[in-house]
Amino acid sequence: MKTKKFVQALTASATLVLVAAGCSGGSEADGADGDVIRFAFAPDPVWDLMDDAGVIAEWEEENGVTIETSSTWDEFTYFAGGHGDIVSMSTQETPVLEAETGIKTVTFGKYNYLRVPLYRRAGDPYETLADIPKGSKICVSGPTSNTTFWTVAAQQLHGLDYRVGGGDFDLMVNDHFVNPTNLLRGDCEAAAVIPEAAVPQMRKGELEIMYDGKLPFQLYNTFAPTDDGEKHILGNNFVATEEWFDENEDLAVKFLELWDTGIAMWQEQKAETIAKYPQHFSVESDDDIAYITDFITEDDRDWFVDTVFLDQEWIDAETQVWSLMHELDPDNVNYLAEDAPTPRFEALGTSDD
């Protein structure tokens, strides 16, 4: 049952998907042999920003590597089926993936902080999960990923059991973009939703973010054992199979350098990027575009990292979430047994180091 829930959650979740496979140069990561990276991903504003600016084409020419792209939401099929080498996955998902599939992974870069907050209807008295009556329905997008975060937060902050299929609440699984409507019409008492899926409702004052408006990565450090002063809990890391990474470490570095360029472009052009690619933020009207632009740029809510590169101090702090998952009820889908795998994280330097 745990495996079934995990597979369903991964194949249904709308996360950035990256797949790289079939490098003709093998470990020849300099691209001299005409390497190809097959790269499948969900629509992403930073990728489009780089593509339209010619950055990707320039990178391909400089490195002798062609990036063949396709769009998909189903990273699990590529990864678990042996067809892909790199996927996007949250920190808390990697040990569950390894435990359930036997696939050995290497997390070598970061991209998005976890940004799925809990919402209430405007006027409802719920400040935190502790204010919601036990047994109430809560709308969620799946049993893992952001639900894992809220499982850990509920236990650490309130001593509550938050999970799909049991616990103190009745968690109902639906799509992010359906859950704001479900919440407003009373199908649930709270909902975990990506901010982009609730822009009109937030702008009109119909829905409000609980926990004083904090997104998960802003709330996490208030209870987690992190002491490096950095932001933590990633919704999207760059995760490769161990086999691919060990044969293509130099190419992995170049891959991160490309994305680091994109992140720098985003940091310099946030408002322009949102206006140019409103579809990535699920907004259409000028009012909604202005709202999500302000939402992201104010109150330190930008969920894109400053750099995709990892360092060891950050890794040591980030992976402490696994110790919190070990403390969960063993019946919880997000529980980690004591003998659960410890996924490998690698701090890579740039090619100039």
N, C-alpha and C positions, 0 to 999 in steps of 0.2 A: 504493500500500500504506500509506503514511504517513497519507493522508487517511482511508482505510478504518478503520485502527486508531484514529485520533483520534475519528471519529464513533462507533464502537462503544464507546469508553471513555466518552464524554460521555453517550450515551444509556443506558448501563448503570449509571453511578455514582450512588450514593445521596447526593447533595448537596442542600443547600437550593436551591430553584428559585424565582426571582422573575421574573414577567413583567408588564410594564405596557404597555398599548396603548390606542389609541382615545380619547385625551383630547379631549372635544368642544370644549374651550376652546382647543386648540392650545397656543400659547405663553401663553395666559391662565392662568397657573399658580396664580392665587389661588382658583380653584374657583368663581368667581362665576357661571360659565355651566353649572354642574352637571357638572364633569369626572368621568370614570369611570376608575379604574385597574384593569385586569384583572390579577390578581395570582395566579400559579400557583406553588405551592411544595410542598416535601415537608413532612410533619408536623414542627412545631418547637415546643419548650416555651416559648420567649419569646413567640411569637405567641399561643399558647393562654393564657399568663399575662395578656397585655394584653387579649385578647378577653374572657376571663371577668371581668376587672376593669372592663370598660366603657371602657377607654382608647381602643380603636379606634373605637367608636361616637362617643365625644366628639370625637376627632380629625376624623372624617368631618363631623360637624355644624359644627365650628369652621371647617373649610376648604372646605365645600361640595363635597367630593370623596367619591364612593362607591368603596370598594374591593371589587371582585368577586373572590372567591377560588375557586380550584379546586386540587386536589392532583395533582401529577405529579412523576415523577422525570426526565422527558425534556426538559431545558431546551434541548438542541441543536435539537430539532425546532421549538420555538417561535422560537428566535433565528435559526437559519440559514434557516428557512422563511419568514422575514419576518413572522411572526405576533406576535412579542413585542418588547418594547423594553428590558427589564431582566432580566438573569439573574444567578445566583450562580456565580462562577468563581474559581479560584485564580489568583494572580499569574502563575505560570509557564505557565498555559494560554492567557492572552489573546494573546500574540504568535503562538502556534501557530494559534489560531482565526482571527486576521486573515490569516495567511499562507495558510491552507488554504481560506478562504471568501471573502476580500476584504471582509468586513464591518469597518467602522471602528467602534471602541468607545471608550467613556469609562468608566474606573473612578472612581467618585465616593464610595465608602464601603467600609468593611471590617466584617466580622462575626465570623468564626471563624478562629483560627489553625490551621494544619495540625497534626493530632493523630494521625496514623497511624504508630505505632511498629513496629519489628520485634520479633517474639516468637520465643522458643525454648521447647522443652520443659524443664520443671524438671529440673535435673541435667545438661543438655547443656552442653558447655564453651564455647559460642559467646558471646563478649562483644561482638564486632563482626562485620561482614561479612568482615573479613580472616581470621577464624578458621574460616569455613565453607569446606570443600574446593571448589575450582573445579569446575564442572560439576554441582553439587548443585541440586536442585529447591528453589525458593522460591515460596511461594504469595502471589499479589498480586491486587488487585481490578481491574487494568487497566493499559494501557501508559503512560498519562499521569497527571496529577494527582499523587497522593502518590508514584507511581513516578518521576515527574520529580524530585522532591526526593531520593529515594534514589539515583537515577542520578547527580545532582550530588554528593551526599554521598560516594558510593562512589568517585568519581574524586578529589575533593578530599582525602578522608581516607586513602584506601588505594590510589589508582591503579588501581581496578578498573572494569571495564566491566559495568554493571548495566542490563539492558534486556530487554524482551520480544522474542523472536525472534532472539536472538543474545547475544554478550557472554560473560562469565565464568561465568554461572549460567543455569540453565534456569528461567525465570520462568513459572509456571503461573497462568493467570487464572481466578479463581472469585470468587463473592460473598463479601463481608466475613464474613457470618454462617455461611458454610460452612467458611471457612479455619481457624478454631480446631480443628474436628474433623479436617480434613485433616492439620493439623500433629500433633495428638495420635496419630493412627493411623499416622504415619510416611510420609504421601504427600509431604511436603516437609521440609526441614531447618530452615526458618524461615518466618515468614509476616508480611506487612504487613497489620494489621487495625485498624480503629477500636476504641478501648478498650471502647465499649459492646457490641461483638459478642463480647467475651471475658470478661465479668464473672464468670460462674460459674467458668470455668477459672482466672482469676486469683485469685479468692477462695479456691478450694480448693488453690492452690499448684501447679496443674498446668502453667500457662504463666507465663513471666516475660518482662519487657521487656528487651531488649538495650540496649547503650549506657548502662549504669548507670541504667536506668529512665527515660531522657529521651524525651519526645515530640519530634517533628520541630522544632517552634518553639522548644524549649529547646536542642536540639542545633545548630540552624542558625548561631547567632551564634558558635559555637566555631570555625567555619571560613570563614564568609562575610565579605565586605568591608563590614560595617556598623559604623558608629562613632557612632551617635546614642544609644546606650544603651537603645533600645526593643526590644520583642519584634518578631520578623519571621517571615515566610513564612506567607502567608494561604492557607487552604484555601477560604474563601468571601469574596469581595469582591462589592460591588454594581456590576455592569457594565451599562452601557446602550449602545444604538446611538448613534453620534455624532449622527445626525439627531434622535432623540428627545431626547437631553440638551440639545442646543443650542436646541430649541424649548420645553423645559420645565425650565429650570434652577431656577427658583423652586420648582416642584413637587418636584424632586429634593431640595432642601433640606428641605422639609416632610416628605418621605418619610423622610429620615435622622433628623429630629427625633423622628418617631414611634418609630423603632427605637432611638434613643438612650434614650427613655423606657423601653422594654422592657429594654434592657441594665441600666439603673439598678435596675429591679425585680428582675432576675435576681441582681444583685450583693447585694441586700438579702435575698433569699429563696431562696438556692440549695437548701438542704436541704428547705425546704417545697415548692419547685417540683419537685424530683426525686420526692418522696413523692407529690405530687399527680398528676404525669404520668409514671409509671414507664415507660410504653410508649415514650417518646421516648429512654429510656436502655436499652431492651431488657432490663429487669429485672422480675421478678415477686415473688420472695420478699422478706421483710423483710431477710434477711441480705444479699441482693444489692443492695437499695436502700441499705442502710447502707454497704456496701462502695464503691459507685460515688460516693456522697456524700462519703465520706472521700477517695477517690481524686482527685476533682475539686478539693476544697477544700484539700487538703494539697499541700506541695511545689511551689506555684506552677504547678499543672497546669491551671488553669481556662483552657479554650480559647476562651471568649468574650472579646471585646475590652472594654476599659474604656469606649471611645466609638467610635461608628461613623464619626466625622468624621476626615478625613485632614488632615495638614499637610505642607508641602513637604519639610521635612527628613526626615520619615518616608518619603515617597514616594521621595526620592532614594536612601535606603538600601534600601528594599524592592525596588526594581526592579533592584538590582545582581545579582539572581539571573539576569537575562537574560545578563549578561556571562559568568557561569559556564556557562550553557547553550551559549553560542557556542563554548566550549572542548571540548565533547563530540565524540565520534567522529561524523563526518558520516553514518554509516550508522544512527545511533541515532534513533529516532522523536522523541526529545526534543531533538535538536540544532537549534540556530538558526543559519541561514546569516547571513553578514555583512550581507546585504541584507534580512533579515527585518524586518517592520514593528516600529516602536516604539510600542506602544499609549499612548494618552493617559490620564493620571491628572489629576484635578482636586481641589484642596483647596478645599472649600466652607465658608463661614462659616455660622452659624445665621441665622435670619431676623431676629434681634435685633441682629446686627452692623451 
